[in-house]
């Protein structure tokens, strides 16, 4: 599971924008997402199961809108 962080309506690249976790339990994912958001002062954190190539080709605005429409929000 990829946890993707958004701050000020922009996806942050690098370690401050994405965290990979192997947790499957919902409570553990939520707990990890909350710690991730607090560590990097993120406004939103979404869970993404698969990271296909098409997401890499999107610009920042498209990517953020895709997260909001299609992914589960944890924070």
PQR file of N, CA, C, O and H, with PARSE charges and radii, in Angstrom:
ATOM      1  N   UNK A   1       0.858  -1.172   0.000 -0.4000 1.5000
ATOM      2  CA  UNK A   1       0.000   0.000   0.000 -0.0000 2.0000
ATOM      3  C   UNK A   1       0.901   1.231   0.000  0.5500 1.7000
ATOM      4  O   UNK A   1       1.852   1.330   0.776 -0.5500 1.4000
ATOM      5  N   UNK A   2       0.583   2.145  -0.874 -0.4000 1.5000
ATOM      6  CA  UNK A   2       1.266   3.426  -0.926 -0.0000 2.0000
ATOM      7  C   UNK A   2       0.418   4.450  -0.181  0.5500 1.7000
ATOM      8  O   UNK A   2      -0.783   4.560  -0.429 -0.5500 1.4000
ATOM      9  H   UNK A   2      -0.189   2.065  -1.504  0.4000 1.0000
ATOM     10  N   UNK A   3       1.022   5.185   0.709 -0.4000 1.5000
ATOM     11  CA  UNK A   3       0.359   6.314   1.347 -0.0000 2.0000
ATOM     12  C   UNK A   3       0.907   7.569   0.687  0.5500 1.7000
ATOM     13  O   UNK A   3       2.108   7.834   0.739 -0.5500 1.4000
ATOM     14  H   UNK A   3       1.998   5.096   0.910  0.4000 1.0000
ATOM     15  N   UNK A   4       0.025   8.336   0.070 -0.4000 1.5000
ATOM     16  CA  UNK A   4       0.408   9.514  -0.695 -0.0000 2.0000
ATOM     17  C   UNK A   4      -0.048  10.754   0.062  0.5500 1.7000
ATOM     18  O   UNK A   4      -1.223  10.875   0.408 -0.5500 1.4000
ATOM     19  H   UNK A   4      -0.950   8.121   0.028  0.4000 1.0000
ATOM     20  N   UNK A   5       0.872  11.668   0.318 -0.4000 1.5000
ATOM     21  CA  UNK A   5       0.566  12.880   1.067 -0.0000 2.0000
ATOM     22  C   UNK A   5       0.370  14.089   0.172  0.5500 1.7000
ATOM     23  O   UNK A   5       1.073  14.256  -0.824 -0.5500 1.4000
ATOM     24  H   UNK A   5       1.827  11.569   0.037  0.4000 1.0000
ATOM     25  N   UNK A   6      -0.588  14.930   0.533 -0.4000 1.5000
ATOM     26  CA  UNK A   6      -0.878  16.166  -0.193 -0.0000 2.0000
ATOM     27  C   UNK A   6      -0.792  17.322   0.798  0.5500 1.7000
ATOM     28  O   UNK A   6      -1.365  17.270   1.886 -0.5500 1.4000
ATOM     29  H   UNK A   6      -1.159  14.794   1.342  0.4000 1.0000
ATOM     30  N   UNK A   7      -0.067  18.362   0.402 -0.4000 1.5000
ATOM     31  CA  UNK A   7       0.064  19.552   1.251 -0.0000 2.0000
ATOM     32  C   UNK A   7      -0.185  20.777   0.385  0.5500 1.7000
ATOM     33  O   UNK A   7       0.437  20.932  -0.666 -0.5500 1.4000
ATOM     34  H   UNK A   7       0.399  18.404  -0.481  0.4000 1.0000
ATOM     35  N   UNK A   8      -1.091  21.646   0.818 -0.4000 1.5000
ATOM     36  CA  UNK A   8      -1.460  22.850   0.066 -0.0000 2.0000
ATOM     37  C   UNK A   8      -1.921  22.517  -1.353  0.5500 1.7000
ATOM     38  O   UNK A   8      -1.558  23.209  -2.304 -0.5500 1.4000
ATOM     39  H   UNK A   8      -1.596  21.519   1.672  0.4000 1.0000
ATOM     40  N   UNK A   9      -2.724  21.454  -1.494 -0.4000 1.5000
ATOM     41  CA  UNK A   9      -3.281  20.995  -2.772 -0.0000 2.0000
ATOM     42  C   UNK A   9      -2.231  20.538  -3.769  0.5500 1.7000
ATOM     43  O   UNK A   9      -2.506  20.498  -4.968 -0.5500 1.4000
ATOM     44  H   UNK A   9      -3.019  20.892  -0.721  0.4000 1.0000
ATOM     45  N   UNK A  10      -1.037  20.193  -3.307 -0.4000 1.5000
ATOM     46  CA  UNK A  10       0.042  19.736  -4.177 -0.0000 2.0000
ATOM     47  C   UNK A  10       0.635  18.465  -3.594  0.5500 1.7000
ATOM     48  O   UNK A  10       0.877  18.372  -2.391 -0.5500 1.4000
ATOM     49  H   UNK A  10      -0.814  20.226  -2.333  0.4000 1.0000
ATOM     50  N   UNK A  11       0.867  17.485  -4.465 -0.4000 1.5000
ATOM     51  CA  UNK A  11       1.535  16.247  -4.060 -0.0000 2.0000
ATOM     52  C   UNK A  11       3.008  16.548  -3.836  0.5500 1.7000
ATOM     53  O   UNK A  11       3.679  17.071  -4.726 -0.5500 1.4000
ATOM     54  H   UNK A  11       0.671  17.560  -5.443  0.4000 1.0000
ATOM     55  N   UNK A  12       3.503  16.228  -2.676 -0.4000 1.5000
ATOM     56  CA  UNK A  12       4.919  16.447  -2.363 -0.0000 2.0000
ATOM     57  C   UNK A  12       5.733  15.268  -2.863  0.5500 1.7000
ATOM     58  O   UNK A  12       5.405  14.121  -2.559 -0.5500 1.4000
ATOM     59  H   UNK A  12       2.958  15.803  -1.953  0.4000 1.0000
ATOM     60  N   UNK A  13       6.770  15.525  -3.611 -0.4000 1.5000
ATOM     61  CA  UNK A  13       7.618  14.453  -4.144 -0.0000 2.0000
ATOM     62  C   UNK A  13       8.595  13.966  -3.077  0.5500 1.7000
ATOM     63  O   UNK A  13       8.854  14.659  -2.093 -0.5500 1.4000
ATOM     64  H   UNK A  13       7.036  16.457  -3.857  0.4000 1.0000
ATOM     65  N   UNK A  14       9.123  12.789  -3.280 -0.4000 1.5000
ATOM     66  CA  UNK A  14      10.141  12.250  -2.390 -0.0000 2.0000
ATOM     67  C   UNK A  14       9.556  11.625  -1.134  0.5500 1.7000
ATOM     68  O   UNK A  14       8.386  11.245  -1.096 -0.5500 1.4000
ATOM     69  H   UNK A  14       8.912  12.225  -4.079  0.4000 1.0000
ATOM     70  N   UNK A  15      10.396  11.525  -0.104 -0.4000 1.5000
ATOM     71  CA  UNK A  15      10.001  10.877   1.142 -0.0000 2.0000
ATOM     72  C   UNK A  15       8.878  11.609   1.859  0.5500 1.7000
ATOM     73  O   UNK A  15       8.106  10.989   2.591 -0.5500 1.4000
ATOM     74  H   UNK A  15      11.347  11.833  -0.135  0.4000 1.0000
ATOM     75  N   UNK A  16       8.777  12.908   1.662 -0.4000 1.5000
ATOM     76  CA  UNK A  16       7.722  13.658   2.344 -0.0000 2.0000
ATOM     77  C   UNK A  16       6.374  13.518   1.654  0.5500 1.7000
ATOM     78  O   UNK A  16       5.366  13.992   2.178 -0.5500 1.4000
ATOM     79  H   UNK A  16       9.404  13.412   1.068  0.4000 1.0000
ATOM     80  N   UNK A  17       6.333  12.876   0.487 -0.4000 1.5000
ATOM     81  CA  UNK A  17       5.084  12.735  -0.243 -0.0000 2.0000
ATOM     82  C   UNK A  17       4.567  11.321  -0.355  0.5500 1.7000
ATOM     83  O   UNK A  17       3.383  11.120  -0.625 -0.5500 1.4000
ATOM     84  H   UNK A  17       7.152  12.491   0.061  0.4000 1.0000
ATOM     85  N   UNK A  18       5.427  10.333  -0.155 -0.4000 1.5000
ATOM     86  CA  UNK A  18       4.973   8.951  -0.315 -0.0000 2.0000
ATOM     87  C   UNK A  18       5.638   8.046   0.718  0.5500 1.7000
ATOM     88  O   UNK A  18       6.827   8.169   1.011 -0.5500 1.4000
ATOM     89  H   UNK A  18       6.389  10.496   0.064  0.4000 1.0000
ATOM     90  N   UNK A  19       4.844   7.148   1.251 -0.4000 1.5000
ATOM     91  CA  UNK A  19       5.322   6.161   2.208 -0.0000 2.0000
ATOM     92  C   UNK A  19       4.784   4.807   1.771  0.5500 1.7000
ATOM     93  O   UNK A  19       3.586   4.669   1.521 -0.5500 1.4000
ATOM     94  H   UNK A  19       3.877   7.049   1.013  0.4000 1.0000
ATOM     95  N   UNK A  20       5.642   3.820   1.678 -0.4000 1.5000
ATOM     96  CA  UNK A  20       5.218   2.469   1.313 -0.0000 2.0000
ATOM     97  C   UNK A  20       5.106   1.653   2.591  0.5500 1.7000
ATOM     98  O   UNK A  20       6.025   1.624   3.410 -0.5500 1.4000
ATOM     99  H   UNK A  20       6.614   3.932   1.881  0.4000 1.0000
ATOM    100  N   UNK A  21       3.972   0.995   2.747 -0.4000 1.5000
ATOM    101  CA  UNK A  21       3.754   0.180   3.941 -0.0000 2.0000
ATOM    102  C   UNK A  21       3.217  -1.192   3.550  0.5500 1.7000
ATOM    103  O   UNK A  21       2.570  -1.340   2.513 -0.5500 1.4000
ATOM    104  H   UNK A  21       3.226   1.018   2.082  0.4000 1.0000
ATOM    105  N   UNK A  22       3.482  -2.169   4.364 -0.4000 1.5000
ATOM    106  CA  UNK A  22       2.983  -3.524   4.111 -0.0000 2.0000
ATOM    107  C   UNK A  22       1.780  -3.870   4.979  0.5500 1.7000
ATOM    108  O   UNK A  22       1.252  -4.980   4.906 -0.5500 1.4000
ATOM    109  H   UNK A  22       4.008  -2.049   5.206  0.4000 1.0000
ATOM    110  N   UNK A  23       1.350  -2.920   5.797 -0.4000 1.5000
ATOM    111  CA  UNK A  23       0.200  -3.173   6.663 -0.0000 2.0000
ATOM    112  C   UNK A  23      -1.058  -3.390   5.830  0.5500 1.7000
ATOM    113  O   UNK A  23      -1.242  -2.773   4.781 -0.5500 1.4000
ATOM    114  H   UNK A  23       1.778  -2.018   5.856  0.4000 1.0000
ATOM    115  N   UNK A  24      -1.923  -4.281   6.320 -0.4000 1.5000
ATOM    116  CA  UNK A  24      -3.194  -4.537   5.653 -0.0000 2.0000
ATOM    117  C   UNK A  24      -4.378  -4.200   6.549  0.5500 1.7000
ATOM    118  O   UNK A  24      -5.476  -3.932   6.060 -0.5500 1.4000
ATOM    119  H   UNK A  24      -1.774  -4.782   7.172  0.4000 1.0000
ATOM    120  N   UNK A  25      -4.159  -4.212   7.844 -0.4000 1.5000
ATOM    121  CA  UNK A  25      -5.238  -3.899   8.787 -0.0000 2.0000
ATOM    122  C   UNK A  25      -5.588  -2.422   8.695  0.5500 1.7000
ATOM    123  O   UNK A  25      -4.711  -1.559   8.687 -0.5500 1.4000
ATOM    124  H   UNK A  25      -3.267  -4.430   8.241  0.4000 1.0000
ATOM    125  N   UNK A  26      -6.874  -2.152   8.626 -0.4000 1.5000
ATOM    126  CA  UNK A  26      -7.359  -0.786   8.440 -0.0000 2.0000
ATOM    127  C   UNK A  26      -6.907   0.140   9.574  0.5500 1.7000
ATOM    128  O   UNK A  26      -6.507   1.277   9.320 -0.5500 1.4000
ATOM    129  H   UNK A  26      -7.586  -2.853   8.633  0.4000 1.0000
ATOM    130  N   UNK A  27      -6.967  -0.334  10.811 -0.4000 1.5000
ATOM    131  CA  UNK A  27      -6.573   0.504  11.939 -0.0000 2.0000
ATOM    132  C   UNK A  27      -5.086   0.844  11.875  0.5500 1.7000
ATOM    133  O   UNK A  27      -4.692   1.949  12.248 -0.5500 1.4000
ATOM    134  H   UNK A  27      -7.292  -1.257  11.017  0.4000 1.0000
ATOM    135  N   UNK A  28      -4.258  -0.087  11.407 -0.4000 1.5000
ATOM    136  CA  UNK A  28      -2.822   0.141  11.320 -0.0000 2.0000
ATOM    137  C   UNK A  28      -2.494   1.110  10.189  0.5500 1.7000
ATOM    138  O   UNK A  28      -1.591   1.935  10.324 -0.5500 1.4000
ATOM    139  H   UNK A  28      -4.578  -0.984  11.104  0.4000 1.0000
ATOM    140  N   UNK A  29      -3.218   1.018   9.075 -0.4000 1.5000
ATOM    141  CA  UNK A  29      -3.029   1.952   7.971 -0.0000 2.0000
ATOM    142  C   UNK A  29      -3.399   3.370   8.402  0.5500 1.7000
ATOM    143  O   UNK A  29      -2.688   4.326   8.091 -0.5500 1.4000
ATOM    144  H   UNK A  29      -3.952   0.348   8.965  0.4000 1.0000
ATOM    145  N   UNK A  30      -4.510   3.500   9.117 -0.4000 1.5000
ATOM    146  CA  UNK A  30      -4.947   4.819   9.586 -0.0000 2.0000
ATOM    147  C   UNK A  30      -3.924   5.402  10.567  0.5500 1.7000
ATOM    148  O   UNK A  30      -3.584   6.582  10.493 -0.5500 1.4000
ATOM    149  H   UNK A  30      -5.088   2.723   9.370  0.4000 1.0000
ATOM    150  N   UNK A  31      -3.443   4.565  11.480 -0.4000 1.5000
ATOM    151  CA  UNK A  31      -2.451   5.006  12.467 -0.0000 2.0000
ATOM    152  C   UNK A  31      -1.160   5.462  11.778  0.5500 1.7000
ATOM    153  O   UNK A  31      -0.601   6.501  12.129 -0.5500 1.4000
ATOM    154  H   UNK A  31      -3.719   3.606  11.541  0.4000 1.0000
ATOM    155  N   UNK A  32      -0.692   4.690  10.808 -0.4000 1.5000
ATOM    156  CA  UNK A  32       0.526   5.026  10.073 -0.0000 2.0000
ATOM    157  C   UNK A  32       0.335   6.306   9.263  0.5500 1.7000
ATOM    158  O   UNK A  32       1.233   7.147   9.205 -0.5500 1.4000
ATOM    159  H   UNK A  32      -1.145   3.845  10.524  0.4000 1.0000
ATOM    160  N   UNK A  33      -0.828   6.452   8.642 -0.4000 1.5000
ATOM    161  CA  UNK A  33      -1.133   7.657   7.855 -0.0000 2.0000
ATOM    162  C   UNK A  33      -1.152   8.895   8.747  0.5500 1.7000
ATOM    163  O   UNK A  33      -0.677   9.957   8.343 -0.5500 1.4000
ATOM    164  H   UNK A  33      -1.557   5.769   8.689  0.4000 1.0000
ATOM    165  N   UNK A  34      -1.692   8.769   9.942 -0.4000 1.5000
ATOM    166  CA  UNK A  34      -1.731   9.909  10.856 -0.0000 2.0000
ATOM    167  C   UNK A  34      -0.325  10.314  11.298  0.5500 1.7000
ATOM    168  O   UNK A  34      -0.021  11.504  11.384 -0.5500 1.4000
ATOM    169  H   UNK A  34      -2.078   7.907  10.270  0.4000 1.0000
ATOM    170  N   UNK A  35       0.524   9.341  11.574 -0.4000 1.5000
ATOM    171  CA  UNK A  35       1.905   9.647  11.948 -0.0000 2.0000
ATOM    172  C   UNK A  35       2.668  10.272  10.775  0.5500 1.7000
ATOM    173  O   UNK A  35       3.453  11.203  10.957 -0.5500 1.4000
ATOM    174  H   UNK A  35       0.277   8.375  11.503  0.4000 1.0000
ATOM    175  N   UNK A  36       2.426   9.750   9.577 -0.4000 1.5000
ATOM    176  CA  UNK A  36       3.048  10.277   8.357 -0.0000 2.0000
ATOM    177  C   UNK A  36       2.638  11.732   8.133  0.5500 1.7000
ATOM    178  O   UNK A  36       3.477  12.577   7.821 -0.5500 1.4000
ATOM    179  H   UNK A  36       1.788   8.994   9.429  0.4000 1.0000
ATOM    180  N   UNK A  37       1.352  12.020   8.293 -0.4000 1.5000
ATOM    181  CA  UNK A  37       0.840  13.388   8.118 -0.0000 2.0000
ATOM    182  C   UNK A  37       1.434  14.334   9.155  0.5500 1.7000
ATOM    183  O   UNK A  37       1.785  15.468   8.829 -0.5500 1.4000
ATOM    184  H   UNK A  37       0.670  11.333   8.547  0.4000 1.0000
ATOM    185  N   UNK A  38       1.547  13.885  10.387 -0.4000 1.5000
ATOM    186  CA  UNK A  38       2.097  14.727  11.452 -0.0000 2.0000
ATOM    187  C   UNK A  38       3.586  14.993  11.223  0.5500 1.7000
ATOM    188  O   UNK A  38       4.065  16.099  11.474 -0.5500 1.4000
ATOM    189  H   UNK A  38       1.262  12.964  10.652  0.4000 1.0000
ATOM    190  N   UNK A  39       4.306  13.994  10.753 -0.4000 1.5000
ATOM    191  CA  UNK A  39       5.746  14.118  10.562 -0.0000 2.0000
ATOM    192  C   UNK A  39       6.090  15.162   9.498  0.5500 1.7000
ATOM    193  O   UNK A  39       7.060  15.905   9.649 -0.5500 1.4000
ATOM    194  H   UNK A  39       3.917  13.096  10.549  0.4000 1.0000
ATOM    195  N   UNK A  40       5.296  15.219   8.422 -0.4000 1.5000
ATOM    196  CA  UNK A  40       5.589  16.128   7.312 -0.0000 2.0000
ATOM    197  C   UNK A  40       4.563  17.257   7.172  0.5500 1.7000
ATOM    198  O   UNK A  40       4.549  17.943   6.149 -0.5500 1.4000
ATOM    199  H   UNK A  40       4.508  14.615   8.300  0.4000 1.0000
ATOM    200  N   UNK A  41       3.720  17.461   8.162 -0.4000 1.5000
ATOM    201  CA  UNK A  41       2.692  18.514   8.161 -0.0000 2.0000
ATOM    202  C   UNK A  41       1.818  18.453   6.909  0.5500 1.7000
ATOM    203  O   UNK A  41       1.605  19.466   6.243 -0.5500 1.4000
ATOM    204  H   UNK A  41       3.731  16.904   8.993  0.4000 1.0000
ATOM    205  N   UNK A  42       1.321  17.271   6.599 -0.4000 1.5000
ATOM    206  CA  UNK A  42       0.490  17.066   5.408 -0.0000 2.0000
ATOM    207  C   UNK A  42      -0.967  17.381   5.708  0.5500 1.7000
ATOM    208  O   UNK A  42      -1.437  17.157   6.823 -0.5500 1.4000
ATOM    209  H   UNK A  42       1.494  16.448   7.140  0.4000 1.0000
ATOM    210  N   UNK A  43      -1.678  17.898   4.720 -0.4000 1.5000
ATOM    211  CA  UNK A  43      -3.099  18.203   4.864 -0.0000 2.0000
ATOM    212  C   UNK A  43      -3.972  16.974   4.639  0.5500 1.7000
ATOM    213  O   UNK A  43      -4.991  16.801   5.306 -0.5500 1.4000
ATOM    214  H   UNK A  43      -1.296  18.080   3.814  0.4000 1.0000
ATOM    215  N   UNK A  44      -3.567  16.115   3.691 -0.4000 1.5000
ATOM    216  CA  UNK A  44      -4.347  14.938   3.337 -0.0000 2.0000
ATOM    217  C   UNK A  44      -3.405  13.773   3.095  0.5500 1.7000
ATOM    218  O   UNK A  44      -2.275  13.966   2.646 -0.5500 1.4000
ATOM    219  H   UNK A  44      -2.739  16.256   3.148  0.4000 1.0000
ATOM    220  N   UNK A  45      -3.866  12.557   3.393 -0.4000 1.5000
ATOM    221  CA  UNK A  45      -3.115  11.346   3.079 -0.0000 2.0000
ATOM    222  C   UNK A  45      -4.099  10.340   2.487  0.5500 1.7000
ATOM    223  O   UNK A  45      -5.156  10.073   3.059 -0.5500 1.4000
ATOM    224  H   UNK A  45      -4.784  12.400   3.757  0.4000 1.0000
ATOM    225  N   UNK A  46      -3.730   9.786   1.325 -0.4000 1.5000
ATOM    226  CA  UNK A  46      -4.577   8.824   0.623 -0.0000 2.0000
ATOM    227  C   UNK A  46      -3.852   7.498   0.493  0.5500 1.7000
ATOM    228  O   UNK A  46      -2.623   7.452   0.423 -0.5500 1.4000
ATOM    229  H   UNK A  46      -2.872  10.003   0.861  0.4000 1.0000
ATOM    230  N   UNK A  47      -4.626   6.416   0.461 -0.4000 1.5000
ATOM    231  CA  UNK A  47      -4.082   5.085   0.247 -0.0000 2.0000
ATOM    232  C   UNK A  47      -4.236   4.674  -1.199  0.5500 1.7000
ATOM    233  O   UNK A  47      -5.306   4.840  -1.786 -0.5500 1.4000
ATOM    234  H   UNK A  47      -5.624   6.453   0.517  0.4000 1.0000
ATOM    235  N   UNK A  48      -3.174   4.138  -1.779 -0.4000 1.5000
ATOM    236  CA  UNK A  48      -3.161   3.719  -3.173 -0.0000 2.0000
ATOM    237  C   UNK A  48      -2.596   2.315  -3.227  0.5500 1.7000
ATOM    238  O   UNK A  48      -1.456   2.091  -2.819 -0.5500 1.4000
ATOM    239  H   UNK A  48      -2.305   4.003  -1.303  0.4000 1.0000
ATOM    240  N   UNK A  49      -3.383   1.355  -3.730 -0.4000 1.5000
ATOM    241  CA  UNK A  49      -2.934  -0.040  -3.765 -0.0000 2.0000
ATOM    242  C   UNK A  49      -1.919  -0.305  -4.867  0.5500 1.7000
ATOM    243  O   UNK A  49      -0.937  -1.016  -4.655 -0.5500 1.4000
ATOM    244  H   UNK A  49      -4.309   1.537  -4.061  0.4000 1.0000
ATOM    245  N   UNK A  50      -2.153   0.265  -6.036 -0.4000 1.5000
ATOM    246  CA  UNK A  50      -1.296   0.031  -7.194 -0.0000 2.0000
ATOM    247  C   UNK A  50      -0.867   1.375  -7.762  0.5500 1.7000
ATOM    248  O   UNK A  50      -1.667   2.308  -7.828 -0.5500 1.4000
ATOM    249  H   UNK A  50      -2.951   0.843  -6.208  0.4000 1.0000
ATOM    250  N   UNK A  51       0.384   1.475  -8.169 -0.4000 1.5000
ATOM    251  CA  UNK A  51       0.916   2.731  -8.715 -0.0000 2.0000
ATOM    252  C   UNK A  51       1.283   2.497 -10.184  0.5500 1.7000
ATOM    253  O   UNK A  51       2.443   2.225 -10.493 -0.5500 1.4000
ATOM    254  H   UNK A  51       1.034   0.717  -8.115  0.4000 1.0000
ATOM    255  N   UNK A  52       0.297   2.600 -11.096 -0.4000 1.5000
ATOM    256  CA  UNK A  52       0.566   2.310 -12.510 -0.0000 2.0000
ATOM    257  C   UNK A  52       1.348   3.432 -13.205  0.5500 1.7000
ATOM    258  O   UNK A  52       1.455   4.541 -12.682 -0.5500 1.4000
ATOM    259  H   UNK A  52      -0.645   2.821 -10.845  0.4000 1.0000
ATOM    260  N   UNK A  53       1.881   3.134 -14.361 -0.4000 1.5000
ATOM    261  CA  UNK A  53       2.677   4.082 -15.139 -0.0000 2.0000
ATOM    262  C   UNK A  53       1.904   5.350 -15.478  0.5500 1.7000
ATOM    263  O   UNK A  53       2.478   6.439 -15.493 -0.5500 1.4000
ATOM    264  H   UNK A  53       1.794   2.232 -14.785  0.4000 1.0000
ATOM    265  N   UNK A  54       0.609   5.222 -15.751 -0.4000 1.5000
ATOM    266  CA  UNK A  54      -0.183   6.403 -16.129 -0.0000 2.0000
ATOM    267  C   UNK A  54      -0.184   7.481 -15.048  0.5500 1.7000
ATOM    268  O   UNK A  54      -0.296   8.667 -15.360 -0.5500 1.4000
ATOM    269  H   UNK A  54       0.142   4.338 -15.739  0.4000 1.0000
ATOM    270  N   UNK A  55      -0.062   7.088 -13.794 -0.4000 1.5000
ATOM    271  CA  UNK A  55       0.009   8.086 -12.719 -0.0000 2.0000
ATOM    272  C   UNK A  55       1.315   8.864 -12.772  0.5500 1.7000
ATOM    273  O   UNK A  55       1.342  10.049 -12.440 -0.5500 1.4000
ATOM    274  H   UNK A  55       0.028   6.125 -13.541  0.4000 1.0000
ATOM    275  N   UNK A  56       2.382   8.222 -13.180 -0.4000 1.5000
ATOM    276  CA  UNK A  56       3.675   8.895 -13.293 -0.0000 2.0000
ATOM    277  C   UNK A  56       3.666   9.946 -14.402  0.5500 1.7000
ATOM    278  O   UNK A  56       4.430  10.911 -14.358 -0.5500 1.4000
ATOM    279  H   UNK A  56       2.359   7.259 -13.449  0.4000 1.0000
ATOM    280  N   UNK A  57       2.804   9.755 -15.387 -0.4000 1.5000
ATOM    281  CA  UNK A  57       2.760  10.655 -16.537 -0.0000 2.0000
ATOM    282  C   UNK A  57       1.818  11.841 -16.325  0.5500 1.7000
ATOM    283  O   UNK A  57       1.763  12.736 -17.168 -0.5500 1.4000
ATOM    284  H   UNK A  57       2.184   8.971 -15.423  0.4000 1.0000
ATOM    285  N   UNK A  58       1.091  11.863 -15.233 -0.4000 1.5000
ATOM    286  CA  UNK A  58       0.176  12.972 -14.943 -0.0000 2.0000
ATOM    287  C   UNK A  58       0.942  14.143 -14.341  0.5500 1.7000
ATOM    288  O   UNK A  58       1.976  13.969 -13.696 -0.5500 1.4000
ATOM    289  H   UNK A  58       1.136  11.136 -14.548  0.4000 1.0000
ATOM    290  N   UNK A  59       0.406  15.347 -14.571 -0.4000 1.5000
ATOM    291  CA  UNK A  59       1.006  16.486 -13.882 -0.0000 2.0000
ATOM    292  C   UNK A  59       0.454  16.522 -12.450  0.5500 1.7000
ATOM    293  O   UNK A  59      -0.416  15.727 -12.093 -0.5500 1.4000
ATOM    294  H   UNK A  59      -0.433  15.489 -15.095  0.4000 1.0000
ATOM    295  N   UNK A  60       0.960  17.437 -11.648 -0.4000 1.5000
ATOM    296  CA  UNK A  60       0.632  17.459 -10.228 -0.0000 2.0000
ATOM    297  C   UNK A  60      -0.859  17.657  -9.963  0.5500 1.7000
ATOM    298  O   UNK A  60      -1.421  17.006  -9.082 -0.5500 1.4000
ATOM    299  H   UNK A  60       1.667  18.083 -11.938  0.4000 1.0000
ATOM    300  N   UNK A  61      -1.499  18.541 -10.710 -0.4000 1.5000
ATOM    301  CA  UNK A  61      -2.923  18.807 -10.510 -0.0000 2.0000
ATOM    302  C   UNK A  61      -3.769  17.587 -10.854  0.5500 1.7000
ATOM    303  O   UNK A  61      -4.674  17.225 -10.103 -0.5500 1.4000
ATOM    304  H   UNK A  61      -1.043  19.070 -11.426  0.4000 1.0000
ATOM    305  N   UNK A  62      -3.476  16.950 -11.990 -0.4000 1.5000
ATOM    306  CA  UNK A  62      -4.213  15.751 -12.401 -0.0000 2.0000
ATOM    307  C   UNK A  62      -4.037  14.635 -11.382  0.5500 1.7000
ATOM    308  O   UNK A  62      -4.995  13.945 -11.031 -0.5500 1.4000
ATOM    309  H   UNK A  62      -2.741  17.244 -12.601  0.4000 1.0000
ATOM    310  N   UNK A  63      -2.808  14.462 -10.909 -0.4000 1.5000
ATOM    311  CA  UNK A  63      -2.513  13.404  -9.959 -0.0000 2.0000
ATOM    312  C   UNK A  63      -3.283  13.611  -8.655  0.5500 1.7000
ATOM    313  O   UNK A  63      -3.859  12.669  -8.112 -0.5500 1.4000
ATOM    314  H   UNK A  63      -2.029  15.022 -11.193  0.4000 1.0000
ATOM    315  N   UNK A  64      -3.289  14.838  -8.161 -0.4000 1.5000
ATOM    316  CA  UNK A  64      -4.003  15.143  -6.924 -0.0000 2.0000
ATOM    317  C   UNK A  64      -5.498  14.908  -7.089  0.5500 1.7000
ATOM    318  O   UNK A  64      -6.139  14.353  -6.196 -0.5500 1.4000
ATOM    319  H   UNK A  64      -2.821  15.603  -8.602  0.4000 1.0000
ATOM    320  N   UNK A  65      -6.061  15.322  -8.217 -0.4000 1.5000
ATOM    321  CA  UNK A  65      -7.492  15.100  -8.474 -0.0000 2.0000
ATOM    322  C   UNK A  65      -7.804  13.614  -8.588  0.5500 1.7000
ATOM    323  O   UNK A  65      -8.852  13.165  -8.123 -0.5500 1.4000
ATOM    324  H   UNK A  65      -5.541  15.773  -8.943  0.4000 1.0000
ATOM    325  N   UNK A  66      -6.909  12.847  -9.199 -0.4000 1.5000
ATOM    326  CA  UNK A  66      -7.090  11.397  -9.296 -0.0000 2.0000
ATOM    327  C   UNK A  66      -7.125  10.775  -7.897  0.5500 1.7000
ATOM    328  O   UNK A  66      -7.966   9.921  -7.615 -0.5500 1.4000
ATOM    329  H   UNK A  66      -6.057  13.212  -9.577  0.4000 1.0000
ATOM    330  N   UNK A  67      -6.219  11.199  -7.033 -0.4000 1.5000
ATOM    331  CA  UNK A  67      -6.206  10.684  -5.660 -0.0000 2.0000
ATOM    332  C   UNK A  67      -7.533  10.974  -4.967  0.5500 1.7000
ATOM    333  O   UNK A  67      -8.112  10.098  -4.325 -0.5500 1.4000
ATOM    334  H   UNK A  67      -5.536  11.892  -7.262  0.4000 1.0000
ATOM    335  N   UNK A  68      -8.000  12.188  -5.099 -0.4000 1.5000
ATOM    336  CA  UNK A  68      -9.232  12.593  -4.425 -0.0000 2.0000
ATOM    337  C   UNK A  68     -10.462  11.840  -4.927  0.5500 1.7000
ATOM    338  O   UNK A  68     -11.371  11.544  -4.152 -0.5500 1.4000
ATOM    339  H   UNK A  68      -7.529  12.900  -5.620  0.4000 1.0000
ATOM    340  N   UNK A  69     -10.490  11.536  -6.204 -0.4000 1.5000
ATOM    341  CA  UNK A  69     -11.635  10.826  -6.791 -0.0000 2.0000
ATOM    342  C   UNK A  69     -11.601   9.326  -6.549  0.5500 1.7000
ATOM    343  O   UNK A  69     -12.644   8.716  -6.315 -0.5500 1.4000
ATOM    344  H   UNK A  69      -9.751  11.777  -6.834  0.4000 1.0000
ATOM    345  N   UNK A  70     -10.408   8.716  -6.603 -0.4000 1.5000
ATOM    346  CA  UNK A  70     -10.329   7.260  -6.684 -0.0000 2.0000
ATOM    347  C   UNK A  70      -9.695   6.542  -5.491  0.5500 1.7000
ATOM    348  O   UNK A  70      -9.742   5.313  -5.427 -0.5500 1.4000
ATOM    349  H   UNK A  70      -9.560   9.212  -6.793  0.4000 1.0000
ATOM    350  N   UNK A  71      -9.115   7.263  -4.563 -0.4000 1.5000
ATOM    351  CA  UNK A  71      -8.384   6.606  -3.478 -0.0000 2.0000
ATOM    352  C   UNK A  71      -9.051   6.871  -2.136  0.5500 1.7000
ATOM    353  O   UNK A  71      -9.808   7.827  -1.965 -0.5500 1.4000
ATOM    354  H   UNK A  71      -9.076   8.261  -4.615  0.4000 1.0000
ATOM    355  N   UNK A  72      -8.743   5.993  -1.197 -0.4000 1.5000
ATOM    356  CA  UNK A  72      -9.303   6.128   0.144 -0.0000 2.0000
ATOM    357  C   UNK A  72      -8.512   7.160   0.934  0.5500 1.7000
ATOM    358  O   UNK A  72      -7.283   7.110   0.981 -0.5500 1.4000
ATOM    359  H   UNK A  72      -8.129   5.216  -1.336  0.4000 1.0000
ATOM    360  N   UNK A  73      -9.228   8.098   1.558 -0.4000 1.5000
ATOM    361  CA  UNK A  73      -8.578   9.143   2.346 -0.0000 2.0000
ATOM    362  C   UNK A  73      -8.449   8.655   3.791  0.5500 1.7000
ATOM    363  O   UNK A  73      -9.415   8.185   4.391 -0.5500 1.4000
ATOM    364  H   UNK A  73     -10.227   8.138   1.520  0.4000 1.0000
ATOM    365  N   UNK A  74      -7.235   8.777   4.334 -0.4000 1.5000
ATOM    366  CA  UNK A  74      -6.985   8.391   5.728 -0.0000 2.0000
ATOM    367  C   UNK A  74      -6.861   9.599   6.649  0.5500 1.7000
ATOM    368  O   UNK A  74      -7.195   9.506   7.831 -0.5500 1.4000
ATOM    369  H   UNK A  74      -6.450   9.159   3.846  0.4000 1.0000
ATOM    370  N   UNK A  75      -6.393  10.718   6.137 -0.4000 1.5000
ATOM    371  CA  UNK A  75      -6.243  11.932   6.961 -0.0000 2.0000
ATOM    372  C   UNK A  75      -6.883  13.075   6.204  0.5500 1.7000
ATOM    373  O   UNK A  75      -6.889  14.208   6.686 -0.5500 1.4000
ATOM    374  H   UNK A  75      -6.121  10.794   5.177  0.4000 1.0000
TER
END
